[in-house]
Amino acid sequence: MDNWKIALETLLKDWQGRDDVVGTLVCGSYVTGKPSKRSDIDVHIVLENDVTWRERGNQIIDGFLIEYFANPPGQI
């Protein structure tokens, strides 16, 4: 498994199994296979429609910058 995927799985462990999380969408240059030295991993965490909160954050895991956005579908 690619190292960036391992870093991504580490981030997503905190979100897995939550009732308010519907799924995730990963996009960007790592997914397309063309990352550069400045690339980050972009993650959309899809929340239930009726949540009343949103979250955006950055984490560095194993040297990979992961930018994540947690939103209900109407905000994506």
PDB file of N, CA, C, O and CB in Angstrom:
ATOM      1  N   MET A   1       0.848  -1.182   0.000  1.00  0.00           N
ATOM      2  CA  MET A   1       0.000   0.000   0.000  1.00  0.00           C
ATOM      3  C   MET A   1       0.891   1.242   0.000  1.00  0.00           C
ATOM      4  O   MET A   1       1.918   1.283   0.677  1.00  0.00           O
ATOM      5  CB  MET A   1      -0.963   0.000   1.227  1.00  0.00           C
ATOM      6  N   ASP A   2       0.485   2.243  -0.762  1.00  0.00           N
ATOM      7  CA  ASP A   2       1.239   3.493  -0.819  1.00  0.00           C
ATOM      8  C   ASP A   2       1.250   4.171   0.547  1.00  0.00           C
ATOM      9  O   ASP A   2       0.290   4.069   1.311  1.00  0.00           O
ATOM     10  CB  ASP A   2       0.644   4.438  -1.879  1.00  0.00           C
ATOM     11  N   ASN A   3       2.349   4.865   0.844  1.00  0.00           N
ATOM     12  CA  ASN A   3       2.479   5.535   2.141  1.00  0.00           C
ATOM     13  C   ASN A   3       1.416   6.602   2.357  1.00  0.00           C
ATOM     14  O   ASN A   3       0.965   6.795   3.486  1.00  0.00           O
ATOM     15  CB  ASN A   3       3.849   6.157   2.266  1.00  0.00           C
ATOM     16  N   TRP A   4       1.005   7.304   1.296  1.00  0.00           N
ATOM     17  CA  TRP A   4      -0.017   8.334   1.468  1.00  0.00           C
ATOM     18  C   TRP A   4      -1.359   7.714   1.860  1.00  0.00           C
ATOM     19  O   TRP A   4      -2.144   8.323   2.588  1.00  0.00           O
ATOM     20  CB  TRP A   4      -0.170   9.156   0.178  1.00  0.00           C
ATOM     21  N   LYS A   5      -1.613   6.503   1.374  1.00  0.00           N
ATOM     22  CA  LYS A   5      -2.856   5.823   1.730  1.00  0.00           C
ATOM     23  C   LYS A   5      -2.851   5.404   3.201  1.00  0.00           C
ATOM     24  O   LYS A   5      -3.887   5.434   3.866  1.00  0.00           O
ATOM     25  CB  LYS A   5      -3.069   4.597   0.831  1.00  0.00           C
ATOM     26  N   ILE A   6      -1.703   5.023   3.691  1.00  0.00           N
ATOM     27  CA  ILE A   6      -1.577   4.663   5.109  1.00  0.00           C
ATOM     28  C   ILE A   6      -1.822   5.898   5.981  1.00  0.00           C
ATOM     29  O   ILE A   6      -2.504   5.810   7.002  1.00  0.00           O
ATOM     30  CB  ILE A   6      -0.170   4.057   5.404  1.00  0.00           C
ATOM     31  N   ALA A   7      -1.266   7.049   5.582  1.00  0.00           N
ATOM     32  CA  ALA A   7      -1.491   8.291   6.319  1.00  0.00           C
ATOM     33  C   ALA A   7      -2.974   8.662   6.296  1.00  0.00           C
ATOM     34  O   ALA A   7      -3.525   9.089   7.310  1.00  0.00           O
ATOM     35  CB  ALA A   7      -0.641   9.435   5.726  1.00  0.00           C
ATOM     36  N   LEU A   8      -3.610   8.501   5.151  1.00  0.00           N
ATOM     37  CA  LEU A   8      -5.032   8.790   5.025  1.00  0.00           C
ATOM     38  C   LEU A   8      -5.855   7.886   5.943  1.00  0.00           C
ATOM     39  O   LEU A   8      -6.762   8.362   6.626  1.00  0.00           O
ATOM     40  CB  LEU A   8      -5.484   8.623   3.569  1.00  0.00           C
ATOM     41  N   GLU A   9      -5.552   6.609   5.965  1.00  0.00           N
ATOM     42  CA  GLU A   9      -6.275   5.675   6.838  1.00  0.00           C
ATOM     43  C   GLU A   9      -6.125   6.064   8.305  1.00  0.00           C
ATOM     44  O   GLU A   9      -7.059   5.911   9.093  1.00  0.00           O
ATOM     45  CB  GLU A   9      -5.771   4.240   6.624  1.00  0.00           C
ATOM     46  N   THR A  10      -4.948   6.567   8.668  1.00  0.00           N
ATOM     47  CA  THR A  10      -4.718   7.009  10.043  1.00  0.00           C
ATOM     48  C   THR A  10      -5.655   8.155  10.394  1.00  0.00           C
ATOM     49  O   THR A  10      -6.250   8.158  11.472  1.00  0.00           O
ATOM     50  CB  THR A  10      -3.253   7.437  10.239  1.00  0.00           C
ATOM     51  N   LEU A  11      -5.795   9.126   9.503  1.00  0.00           N
ATOM     52  CA  LEU A  11      -6.712  10.236   9.746  1.00  0.00           C
ATOM     53  C   LEU A  11      -8.147   9.743   9.855  1.00  0.00           C
ATOM     54  O   LEU A  11      -8.884  10.163  10.747  1.00  0.00           O
ATOM     55  CB  LEU A  11      -6.597  11.278   8.634  1.00  0.00           C
ATOM     56  N   LEU A  12      -8.539   8.869   8.966  1.00  0.00           N
ATOM     57  CA  LEU A  12      -9.937   8.441   8.896  1.00  0.00           C
ATOM     58  C   LEU A  12     -10.359   7.537  10.055  1.00  0.00           C
ATOM     59  O   LEU A  12     -11.557   7.357  10.277  1.00  0.00           O
ATOM     60  CB  LEU A  12     -10.177   7.726   7.599  1.00  0.00           C
ATOM     61  N   LYS A  13      -9.415   6.968  10.794  1.00  0.00           N
ATOM     62  CA  LYS A  13      -9.772   6.123  11.941  1.00  0.00           C
ATOM     63  C   LYS A  13     -10.634   6.876  12.944  1.00  0.00           C
ATOM     64  O   LYS A  13     -11.520   6.292  13.568  1.00  0.00           O
ATOM     65  CB  LYS A  13      -8.511   5.604  12.631  1.00  0.00           C
ATOM     66  N   ASP A  14     -10.376   8.182  13.101  1.00  0.00           N
ATOM     67  CA  ASP A  14     -11.155   8.982  14.049  1.00  0.00           C
ATOM     68  C   ASP A  14     -12.587   9.221  13.569  1.00  0.00           C
ATOM     69  O   ASP A  14     -13.458   9.553  14.372  1.00  0.00           O
ATOM     70  CB  ASP A  14     -10.467  10.315  14.288  1.00  0.00           C
ATOM     71  N   TRP A  15     -12.835   9.059  12.289  1.00  0.00           N
ATOM     72  CA  TRP A  15     -14.152   9.325  11.718  1.00  0.00           C
ATOM     73  C   TRP A  15     -14.967   8.056  11.478  1.00  0.00           C
ATOM     74  O   TRP A  15     -16.190   8.123  11.355  1.00  0.00           O
ATOM     75  CB  TRP A  15     -14.000  10.075  10.422  1.00  0.00           C
ATOM     76  N   GLN A  16     -14.316   6.923  11.412  1.00  0.00           N
ATOM     77  CA  GLN A  16     -15.005   5.665  11.105  1.00  0.00           C
ATOM     78  C   GLN A  16     -15.940   5.257  12.234  1.00  0.00           C
ATOM     79  O   GLN A  16     -15.635   5.442  13.412  1.00  0.00           O
ATOM     80  CB  GLN A  16     -13.989   4.550  10.841  1.00  0.00           C
ATOM     81  N   GLY A  17     -17.076   4.701  11.853  1.00  0.00           N
ATOM     82  CA  GLY A  17     -18.019   4.187  12.830  1.00  0.00           C
ATOM     83  C   GLY A  17     -18.924   5.228  13.456  1.00  0.00           C
ATOM     84  O   GLY A  17     -19.753   4.899  14.304  1.00  0.00           O
ATOM     85  N   ARG A  18     -18.777   6.484  13.050  1.00  0.00           N
ATOM     86  CA  ARG A  18     -19.641   7.531  13.601  1.00  0.00           C
ATOM     87  C   ARG A  18     -20.985   7.526  12.876  1.00  0.00           C
ATOM     88  O   ARG A  18     -21.045   7.351  11.659  1.00  0.00           O
ATOM     89  CB  ARG A  18     -18.964   8.924  13.483  1.00  0.00           C
ATOM     90  N   ASP A  19     -22.055   7.719  13.635  1.00  0.00           N
ATOM     91  CA  ASP A  19     -23.396   7.721  13.053  1.00  0.00           C
ATOM     92  C   ASP A  19     -23.637   8.902  12.125  1.00  0.00           C
ATOM     93  O   ASP A  19     -24.466   8.813  11.219  1.00  0.00           O
ATOM     94  CB  ASP A  19     -24.426   7.728  14.148  1.00  0.00           C
ATOM     95  N   ASP A  20     -22.920  10.020  12.335  1.00  0.00           N
ATOM     96  CA  ASP A  20     -23.147  11.210  11.522  1.00  0.00           C
ATOM     97  C   ASP A  20     -22.291  11.262  10.260  1.00  0.00           C
ATOM     98  O   ASP A  20     -22.390  12.220   9.493  1.00  0.00           O
ATOM     99  CB  ASP A  20     -22.888  12.430  12.342  1.00  0.00           C
ATOM    100  N   VAL A  21     -21.455  10.255  10.029  1.00  0.00           N
ATOM    101  CA  VAL A  21     -20.608  10.200   8.830  1.00  0.00           C
ATOM    102  C   VAL A  21     -21.215   9.221   7.832  1.00  0.00           C
ATOM    103  O   VAL A  21     -21.467   8.058   8.148  1.00  0.00           O
ATOM    104  CB  VAL A  21     -19.148   9.782   9.190  1.00  0.00           C
ATOM    105  N   VAL A  22     -21.442   9.722   6.618  1.00  0.00           N
ATOM    106  CA  VAL A  22     -22.016   8.913   5.543  1.00  0.00           C
ATOM    107  C   VAL A  22     -20.913   8.256   4.713  1.00  0.00           C
ATOM    108  O   VAL A  22     -21.047   7.101   4.307  1.00  0.00           O
ATOM    109  CB  VAL A  22     -22.917   9.778   4.642  1.00  0.00           C
ATOM    110  N   GLY A  23     -19.828   8.985   4.461  1.00  0.00           N
ATOM    111  CA  GLY A  23     -18.737   8.442   3.651  1.00  0.00           C
ATOM    112  C   GLY A  23     -17.629   9.463   3.470  1.00  0.00           C
ATOM    113  O   GLY A  23     -17.634  10.527   4.090  1.00  0.00           O
ATOM    114  N   THR A  24     -16.685   9.122   2.615  1.00  0.00           N
ATOM    115  CA  THR A  24     -15.562  10.021   2.340  1.00  0.00           C
ATOM    116  C   THR A  24     -15.304  10.070   0.841  1.00  0.00           C
ATOM    117  O   THR A  24     -15.618   9.143   0.095  1.00  0.00           O
ATOM    118  CB  THR A  24     -14.287   9.565   3.095  1.00  0.00           C
ATOM    119  N   LEU A  25     -14.725  11.183   0.436  1.00  0.00           N
ATOM    120  CA  LEU A  25     -14.324  11.380  -0.947  1.00  0.00           C
ATOM    121  C   LEU A  25     -12.907  11.927  -0.923  1.00  0.00           C
ATOM    122  O   LEU A  25     -12.655  12.969  -0.320  1.00  0.00           O
ATOM    123  CB  LEU A  25     -15.305  12.342  -1.711  1.00  0.00           C
ATOM    124  N   VAL A  26     -11.991  11.241  -1.568  1.00  0.00           N
ATOM    125  CA  VAL A  26     -10.605  11.679  -1.622  1.00  0.00           C
ATOM    126  C   VAL A  26     -10.334  12.146  -3.040  1.00  0.00           C
ATOM    127  O   VAL A  26     -10.676  11.456  -4.001  1.00  0.00           O
ATOM    128  CB  VAL A  26      -9.616  10.538  -1.194  1.00  0.00           C
ATOM    129  N   CYS A  27      -9.723  13.314  -3.177  1.00  0.00           N
ATOM    130  CA  CYS A  27      -9.454  13.843  -4.510  1.00  0.00           C
ATOM    131  C   CYS A  27      -8.090  14.529  -4.532  1.00  0.00           C
ATOM    132  O   CYS A  27      -7.460  14.729  -3.493  1.00  0.00           O
ATOM    133  CB  CYS A  27     -10.565  14.830  -4.943  1.00  0.00           C
ATOM    134  N   GLY A  28      -7.655  14.879  -5.720  1.00  0.00           N
ATOM    135  CA  GLY A  28      -6.398  15.598  -5.868  1.00  0.00           C
ATOM    136  C   GLY A  28      -5.327  14.768  -6.532  1.00  0.00           C
ATOM    137  O   GLY A  28      -5.573  13.681  -7.056  1.00  0.00           O
ATOM    138  N   SER A  29      -4.135  15.316  -6.492  1.00  0.00           N
ATOM    139  CA  SER A  29      -3.024  14.748  -7.269  1.00  0.00           C
ATOM    140  C   SER A  29      -2.551  13.383  -6.776  1.00  0.00           C
ATOM    141  O   SER A  29      -2.050  12.592  -7.575  1.00  0.00           O
ATOM    142  CB  SER A  29      -1.866  15.698  -7.250  1.00  0.00           C
ATOM    143  N   TYR A  30      -2.693  13.087  -5.508  1.00  0.00           N
ATOM    144  CA  TYR A  30      -2.306  11.745  -5.052  1.00  0.00           C
ATOM    145  C   TYR A  30      -3.225  10.690  -5.654  1.00  0.00           C
ATOM    146  O   TYR A  30      -2.777   9.607  -6.030  1.00  0.00           O
ATOM    147  CB  TYR A  30      -2.342  11.662  -3.511  1.00  0.00           C
ATOM    148  N   VAL A  31      -4.506  11.010  -5.743  1.00  0.00           N
ATOM    149  CA  VAL A  31      -5.473  10.068  -6.297  1.00  0.00           C
ATOM    150  C   VAL A  31      -5.219   9.853  -7.790  1.00  0.00           C
ATOM    151  O   VAL A  31      -5.317   8.730  -8.285  1.00  0.00           O
ATOM    152  CB  VAL A  31      -6.910  10.574  -6.065  1.00  0.00           C
ATOM    153  N   THR A  32      -4.894  10.927  -8.499  1.00  0.00           N
ATOM    154  CA  THR A  32      -4.652  10.806  -9.938  1.00  0.00           C
ATOM    155  C   THR A  32      -3.274  10.235 -10.255  1.00  0.00           C
ATOM    156  O   THR A  32      -2.979   9.902 -11.402  1.00  0.00           O
ATOM    157  CB  THR A  32      -4.803  12.156 -10.602  1.00  0.00           C
ATOM    158  N   GLY A  33      -2.435  10.125  -9.228  1.00  0.00           N
ATOM    159  CA  GLY A  33      -1.109   9.538  -9.425  1.00  0.00           C
ATOM    160  C   GLY A  33      -0.054  10.516  -9.886  1.00  0.00           C
ATOM    161  O   GLY A  33       0.992  10.110 -10.391  1.00  0.00           O
ATOM    162  N   LYS A  34      -0.319  11.821  -9.715  1.00  0.00           N
ATOM    163  CA  LYS A  34       0.640  12.828 -10.171  1.00  0.00           C
ATOM    164  C   LYS A  34       0.938  13.863  -9.084  1.00  0.00           C
ATOM    165  O   LYS A  34       0.821  15.064  -9.331  1.00  0.00           O
ATOM    166  CB  LYS A  34       0.110  13.526 -11.421  1.00  0.00           C
ATOM    167  N   PRO A  35       1.321  13.417  -7.889  1.00  0.00           N
ATOM    168  CA  PRO A  35       1.619  14.390  -6.836  1.00  0.00           C
ATOM    169  C   PRO A  35       2.975  15.066  -7.068  1.00  0.00           C
ATOM    170  O   PRO A  35       3.885  14.492  -7.665  1.00  0.00           O
ATOM    171  CB  PRO A  35       1.601  13.705  -5.461  1.00  0.00           C
ATOM    172  N   SER A  36       3.075  16.295  -6.578  1.00  0.00           N
ATOM    173  CA  SER A  36       4.355  17.005  -6.599  1.00  0.00           C
ATOM    174  C   SER A  36       4.859  17.129  -5.166  1.00  0.00           C
ATOM    175  O   SER A  36       4.220  16.649  -4.230  1.00  0.00           O
ATOM    176  CB  SER A  36       4.215  18.415  -7.270  1.00  0.00           C
ATOM    177  N   LYS A  37       6.001  17.774  -5.005  1.00  0.00           N
ATOM    178  CA  LYS A  37       6.552  17.979  -3.665  1.00  0.00           C
ATOM    179  C   LYS A  37       5.611  18.807  -2.792  1.00  0.00           C
ATOM    180  O   LYS A  37       5.655  18.710  -1.565  1.00  0.00           O
ATOM    181  CB  LYS A  37       7.917  18.664  -3.754  1.00  0.00           C
ATOM    182  N   ARG A  38       4.774  19.607  -3.408  1.00  0.00           N
ATOM    183  CA  ARG A  38       3.889  20.517  -2.669  1.00  0.00           C
ATOM    184  C   ARG A  38       2.458  20.003  -2.557  1.00  0.00           C
ATOM    185  O   ARG A  38       1.589  20.713  -2.050  1.00  0.00           O
ATOM    186  CB  ARG A  38       3.879  21.870  -3.336  1.00  0.00           C
ATOM    187  N   SER A  39       2.206  18.816  -3.007  1.00  0.00           N
ATOM    188  CA  SER A  39       0.847  18.268  -2.977  1.00  0.00           C
ATOM    189  C   SER A  39       0.399  17.939  -1.565  1.00  0.00           C
ATOM    190  O   SER A  39       1.200  17.579  -0.702  1.00  0.00           O
ATOM    191  CB  SER A  39       0.761  17.024  -3.841  1.00  0.00           C
ATOM    192  N   ASP A  40      -0.907  18.073  -1.352  1.00  0.00           N
ATOM    193  CA  ASP A  40      -1.514  17.600  -0.123  1.00  0.00           C
ATOM    194  C   ASP A  40      -2.565  16.554  -0.491  1.00  0.00           C
ATOM    195  O   ASP A  40      -2.861  16.337  -1.666  1.00  0.00           O
ATOM    196  CB  ASP A  40      -2.142  18.780   0.695  1.00  0.00           C
ATOM    197  N   ILE A  41      -3.109  15.926   0.515  1.00  0.00           N
ATOM    198  CA  ILE A  41      -4.177  14.940   0.313  1.00  0.00           C
ATOM    199  C   ILE A  41      -5.478  15.630   0.697  1.00  0.00           C
ATOM    200  O   ILE A  41      -5.636  16.089   1.828  1.00  0.00           O
ATOM    201  CB  ILE A  41      -3.940  13.616   1.167  1.00  0.00           C
ATOM    202  N   ASP A  42      -6.405  15.700  -0.246  1.00  0.00           N
ATOM    203  CA  ASP A  42      -7.667  16.387  -0.029  1.00  0.00           C
ATOM    204  C   ASP A  42      -8.761  15.374   0.272  1.00  0.00           C
ATOM    205  O   ASP A  42      -8.978  14.431  -0.489  1.00  0.00           O
ATOM    206  CB  ASP A  42      -8.042  17.243  -1.252  1.00  0.00           C
ATOM    207  N   VAL A  43      -9.448  15.580   1.394  1.00  0.00           N
ATOM    208  CA  VAL A  43     -10.477  14.629   1.830  1.00  0.00           C
ATOM    209  C   VAL A  43     -11.761  15.376   2.170  1.00  0.00           C
ATOM    210  O   VAL A  43     -11.747  16.346   2.928  1.00  0.00           O
ATOM    211  CB  VAL A  43      -9.989  13.807   3.053  1.00  0.00           C
ATOM    212  N   HIS A  44     -12.857  14.917   1.606  1.00  0.00           N
ATOM    213  CA  HIS A  44     -14.189  15.407   1.976  1.00  0.00           C
ATOM    214  C   HIS A  44     -14.854  14.310   2.799  1.00  0.00           C
ATOM    215  O   HIS A  44     -15.032  13.187   2.327  1.00  0.00           O
ATOM    216  CB  HIS A  44     -15.057  15.783   0.699  1.00  0.00           C
ATOM    217  N   ILE A  45     -15.214  14.644   4.017  1.00  0.00           N
ATOM    218  CA  ILE A  45     -15.929  13.725   4.881  1.00  0.00           C
ATOM    219  C   ILE A  45     -17.404  14.117   4.797  1.00  0.00           C
ATOM    220  O   ILE A  45     -17.795  15.208   5.212  1.00  0.00           O
ATOM    221  CB  ILE A  45     -15.386  13.769   6.369  1.00  0.00           C
ATOM    222  N   VAL A  46     -18.198  13.222   4.262  1.00  0.00           N
ATOM    223  CA  VAL A  46     -19.608  13.515   4.008  1.00  0.00           C
ATOM    224  C   VAL A  46     -20.418  13.164   5.257  1.00  0.00           C
ATOM    225  O   VAL A  46     -20.397  12.032   5.742  1.00  0.00           O
ATOM    226  CB  VAL A  46     -20.133  12.724   2.761  1.00  0.00           C
ATOM    227  N   LEU A  47     -21.127  14.169   5.756  1.00  0.00           N
ATOM    228  CA  LEU A  47     -21.913  14.010   6.969  1.00  0.00           C
ATOM    229  C   LEU A  47     -23.394  13.830   6.634  1.00  0.00           C
ATOM    230  O   LEU A  47     -23.825  14.089   5.511  1.00  0.00           O
ATOM    231  CB  LEU A  47     -21.717  15.218   7.894  1.00  0.00           C
ATOM    232  N   GLU A  48     -24.152  13.391   7.611  1.00  0.00           N
ATOM    233  CA  GLU A  48     -25.606  13.276   7.460  1.00  0.00           C
ATOM    234  C   GLU A  48     -26.196  14.644   7.121  1.00  0.00           C
ATOM    235  O   GLU A  48     -25.632  15.675   7.487  1.00  0.00           O
ATOM    236  CB  GLU A  48     -26.255  12.706   8.757  1.00  0.00           C
ATOM    237  N   ASN A  49     -27.316  14.651   6.431  1.00  0.00           N
ATOM    238  CA  ASN A  49     -27.976  15.904   6.040  1.00  0.00           C
ATOM    239  C   ASN A  49     -28.372  16.774   7.216  1.00  0.00           C
ATOM    240  O   ASN A  49     -28.363  18.000   7.102  1.00  0.00           O
ATOM    241  CB  ASN A  49     -29.194  15.602   5.229  1.00  0.00           C
ATOM    242  N   ASP A  50     -28.717  16.176   8.336  1.00  0.00           N
ATOM    243  CA  ASP A  50     -29.282  16.947   9.444  1.00  0.00           C
ATOM    244  C   ASP A  50     -28.270  17.415  10.488  1.00  0.00           C
ATOM    245  O   ASP A  50     -28.680  17.910  11.538  1.00  0.00           O
ATOM    246  CB  ASP A  50     -30.317  16.136  10.118  1.00  0.00           C
ATOM    247  N   VAL A  51     -26.974  17.280  10.246  1.00  0.00           N
ATOM    248  CA  VAL A  51     -26.001  17.772  11.227  1.00  0.00           C
ATOM    249  C   VAL A  51     -26.028  19.297  11.249  1.00  0.00           C
ATOM    250  O   VAL A  51     -26.351  19.938  10.249  1.00  0.00           O
ATOM    251  CB  VAL A  51     -24.568  17.255  10.899  1.00  0.00           C
ATOM    252  N   THR A  52     -25.693  19.856  12.374  1.00  0.00           N
ATOM    253  CA  THR A  52     -25.720  21.311  12.536  1.00  0.00           C
ATOM    254  C   THR A  52     -24.317  21.894  12.671  1.00  0.00           C
ATOM    255  O   THR A  52     -24.162  23.035  13.107  1.00  0.00           O
ATOM    256  CB  THR A  52     -26.555  21.688  13.753  1.00  0.00           C
ATOM    257  N   TRP A  53     -23.318  21.141  12.311  1.00  0.00           N
ATOM    258  CA  TRP A  53     -21.938  21.601  12.428  1.00  0.00           C
ATOM    259  C   TRP A  53     -21.170  21.231  11.165  1.00  0.00           C
ATOM    260  O   TRP A  53     -21.595  20.380  10.383  1.00  0.00           O
ATOM    261  CB  TRP A  53     -21.257  20.994  13.680  1.00  0.00           C
ATOM    262  N   ARG A  54     -20.048  21.881  10.989  1.00  0.00           N
ATOM    263  CA  ARG A  54     -19.107  21.599   9.895  1.00  0.00           C
ATOM    264  C   ARG A  54     -17.704  21.713  10.469  1.00  0.00           C
ATOM    265  O   ARG A  54     -17.505  22.322  11.520  1.00  0.00           O
ATOM    266  CB  ARG A  54     -19.309  22.587   8.670  1.00  0.00           C
ATOM    267  N   GLU A  55     -16.734  21.126   9.779  1.00  0.00           N
ATOM    268  CA  GLU A  55     -15.362  21.207  10.270  1.00  0.00           C
ATOM    269  C   GLU A  55     -14.403  21.220   9.094  1.00  0.00           C
ATOM    270  O   GLU A  55     -14.628  20.558   8.081  1.00  0.00           O
ATOM    271  CB  GLU A  55     -15.042  20.032  11.220  1.00  0.00           C
ATOM    272  N   ARG A  56     -13.336  21.980   9.245  1.00  0.00           N
ATOM    273  CA  ARG A  56     -12.254  22.011   8.267  1.00  0.00           C
ATOM    274  C   ARG A  56     -10.959  21.948   9.049  1.00  0.00           C
ATOM    275  O   ARG A  56     -10.832  22.569  10.104  1.00  0.00           O
ATOM    276  CB  ARG A  56     -12.319  23.294   7.352  1.00  0.00           C
ATOM    277  N   GLY A  57      -9.995  21.196   8.532  1.00  0.00           N
ATOM    278  CA  GLY A  57      -8.739  21.120   9.250  1.00  0.00           C
ATOM    279  C   GLY A  57      -7.600  20.608   8.395  1.00  0.00           C
ATOM    280  O   GLY A  57      -7.789  20.135   7.274  1.00  0.00           O
ATOM    281  N   ASN A  58      -6.420  20.717   8.959  1.00  0.00           N
ATOM    282  CA  ASN A  58      -5.193  20.208   8.348  1.00  0.00           C
ATOM    283  C   ASN A  58      -4.460  19.378   9.381  1.00  0.00           C
ATOM    284  O   ASN A  58      -4.375  19.750  10.552  1.00  0.00           O
ATOM    285  CB  ASN A  58      -4.290  21.366   7.818  1.00  0.00           C
ATOM    286  N   GLN A  59      -3.940  18.267   8.941  1.00  0.00           N
ATOM    287  CA  GLN A  59      -3.102  17.446   9.809  1.00  0.00           C
ATOM    288  C   GLN A  59      -1.914  16.946   8.993  1.00  0.00           C
ATOM    289  O   GLN A  59      -2.038  16.632   7.809  1.00  0.00           O
ATOM    290  CB  GLN A  59      -3.912  16.250  10.419  1.00  0.00           C
ATOM    291  N   ILE A  60      -0.787  16.881   9.641  1.00  0.00           N
ATOM    292  CA  ILE A  60       0.386  16.262   9.019  1.00  0.00           C
ATOM    293  C   ILE A  60       0.544  14.901   9.662  1.00  0.00           C
ATOM    294  O   ILE A  60       0.722  14.785  10.874  1.00  0.00           O
ATOM    295  CB  ILE A  60       1.692  17.142   9.192  1.00  0.00           C
ATOM    296  N   ILE A  61       0.474  13.867   8.825  1.00  0.00           N
ATOM    297  CA  ILE A  61       0.603  12.492   9.298  1.00  0.00           C
ATOM    298  C   ILE A  61       1.669  11.818   8.457  1.00  0.00           C
ATOM    299  O   ILE A  61       1.558  11.752   7.233  1.00  0.00           O
ATOM    300  CB  ILE A  61      -0.759  11.718   9.219  1.00  0.00           C
ATOM    301  N   ASP A  62       2.698  11.318   9.118  1.00  0.00           N
ATOM    302  CA  ASP A  62       3.815  10.640   8.448  1.00  0.00           C
ATOM    303  C   ASP A  62       4.398  11.480   7.315  1.00  0.00           C
ATOM    304  O   ASP A  62       4.805  10.941   6.285  1.00  0.00           O
ATOM    305  CB  ASP A  62       3.357   9.290   7.903  1.00  0.00           C
ATOM    306  N   GLY A  63       4.438  12.805   7.505  1.00  0.00           N
ATOM    307  CA  GLY A  63       5.030  13.697   6.514  1.00  0.00           C
ATOM    308  C   GLY A  63       4.088  14.136   5.400  1.00  0.00           C
ATOM    309  O   GLY A  63       4.496  14.899   4.524  1.00  0.00           O
ATOM    310  N   PHE A  64       2.845  13.678   5.411  1.00  0.00           N
ATOM    311  CA  PHE A  64       1.853  14.060   4.403  1.00  0.00           C
ATOM    312  C   PHE A  64       0.889  15.082   4.997  1.00  0.00           C
ATOM    313  O   PHE A  64       0.326  14.866   6.070  1.00  0.00           O
ATOM    314  CB  PHE A  64       1.080  12.815   3.885  1.00  0.00           C
ATOM    315  N   LEU A  65       0.701  16.206   4.282  1.00  0.00           N
ATOM    316  CA  LEU A  65      -0.284  17.185   4.690  1.00  0.00           C
ATOM    317  C   LEU A  65      -1.642  16.722   4.186  1.00  0.00           C
ATOM    318  O   LEU A  65      -1.834  16.506   2.989  1.00  0.00           O
ATOM    319  CB  LEU A  65       0.068  18.602   4.155  1.00  0.00           C
ATOM    320  N   ILE A  66      -2.581  16.574   5.116  1.00  0.00           N
ATOM    321  CA  ILE A  66      -3.939  16.166   4.762  1.00  0.00           C
ATOM    322  C   ILE A  66      -4.869  17.317   5.117  1.00  0.00           C
ATOM    323  O   ILE A  66      -4.935  17.756   6.265  1.00  0.00           O
ATOM    324  CB  ILE A  66      -4.360  14.839   5.502  1.00  0.00           C
ATOM    325  N   GLU A  67      -5.590  17.797   4.101  1.00  0.00           N
ATOM    326  CA  GLU A  67      -6.587  18.841   4.303  1.00  0.00           C
ATOM    327  C   GLU A  67      -7.951  18.186   4.228  1.00  0.00           C
ATOM    328  O   GLU A  67      -8.282  17.531   3.240  1.00  0.00           O
ATOM    329  CB  GLU A  67      -6.449  19.991   3.248  1.00  0.00           C
ATOM    330  N   TYR A  68      -8.748  18.365   5.284  1.00  0.00           N
ATOM    331  CA  TYR A  68     -10.042  17.696   5.301  1.00  0.00           C
ATOM    332  C   TYR A  68     -11.178  18.685   5.529  1.00  0.00           C
ATOM    333  O   TYR A  68     -11.015  19.720   6.175  1.00  0.00           O
ATOM    334  CB  TYR A  68     -10.064  16.619   6.376  1.00  0.00           C
ATOM    335  N   PHE A  69     -12.314  18.334   4.983  1.00  0.00           N
ATOM    336  CA  PHE A  69     -13.527  19.139   5.081  1.00  0.00           C
ATOM    337  C   PHE A  69     -14.661  18.194   5.469  1.00  0.00           C
ATOM    338  O   PHE A  69     -14.935  17.236   4.747  1.00  0.00           O
ATOM    339  CB  PHE A  69     -13.839  19.897   3.727  1.00  0.00           C
ATOM    340  N   ALA A  70     -15.313  18.443   6.578  1.00  0.00           N
ATOM    341  CA  ALA A  70     -16.450  17.630   7.010  1.00  0.00           C
ATOM    342  C   ALA A  70     -17.701  18.471   6.845  1.00  0.00           C
ATOM    343  O   ALA A  70     -17.865  19.485   7.524  1.00  0.00           O
ATOM    344  CB  ALA A  70     -16.285  17.138   8.495  1.00  0.00           C
ATOM    345  N   ASN A  71     -18.584  18.058   5.947  1.00  0.00           N
ATOM    346  CA  ASN A  71     -19.781  18.816   5.595  1.00  0.00           C
ATOM    347  C   ASN A  71     -20.918  17.885   5.227  1.00  0.00           C
ATOM    348  O   ASN A  71     -20.685  16.766   4.772  1.00  0.00           O
ATOM    349  CB  ASN A  71     -19.491  19.775   4.443  1.00  0.00           C
ATOM    350  N   PRO A  72     -22.162  18.346   5.422  1.00  0.00           N
ATOM    351  CA  PRO A  72     -23.294  17.608   4.862  1.00  0.00           C
ATOM    352  C   PRO A  72     -23.294  17.801   3.335  1.00  0.00           C
ATOM    353  O   PRO A  72     -22.660  18.734   2.843  1.00  0.00           O
ATOM    354  CB  PRO A  72     -24.657  18.091   5.498  1.00  0.00           C
ATOM    355  N   PRO A  73     -23.979  16.957   2.593  1.00  0.00           N
ATOM    356  CA  PRO A  73     -23.941  17.020   1.126  1.00  0.00           C
ATOM    357  C   PRO A  73     -24.269  18.380   0.541  1.00  0.00           C
ATOM    358  O   PRO A  73     -23.667  18.769  -0.460  1.00  0.00           O
ATOM    359  CB  PRO A  73     -24.885  16.027   0.567  1.00  0.00           C
ATOM    360  N   GLY A  74     -25.188  19.109   1.121  1.00  0.00           N
ATOM    361  CA  GLY A  74     -25.564  20.412   0.592  1.00  0.00           C
ATOM    362  C   GLY A  74     -24.471  21.460   0.667  1.00  0.00           C
ATOM    363  O   GLY A  74     -24.569  22.498   0.014  1.00  0.00           O
ATOM    364  N   GLN A  75     -23.430  21.209   1.450  1.00  0.00           N
ATOM    365  CA  GLN A  75     -22.327  22.158   1.593  1.00  0.00           C
ATOM    366  C   GLN A  75     -21.108  21.778   0.763  1.00  0.00           C
ATOM    367  O   GLN A  75     -20.142  22.538   0.697  1.00  0.00           O
ATOM    368  CB  GLN A  75     -21.932  22.267   3.042  1.00  0.00           C
ATOM    369  N   ILE A  76     -21.142  20.627   0.139  1.00  0.00           N
ATOM    370  CA  ILE A  76     -19.977  20.168  -0.635  1.00  0.00           C
ATOM    371  C   ILE A  76     -20.042  20.745  -2.036  1.00  0.00           C
ATOM    372  O   ILE A  76     -19.159  20.484  -2.852  1.00  0.00           O
ATOM    373  CB  ILE A  76     -19.915  18.615  -0.692  1.00  0.00           C
TER     374      ILE A  76
END
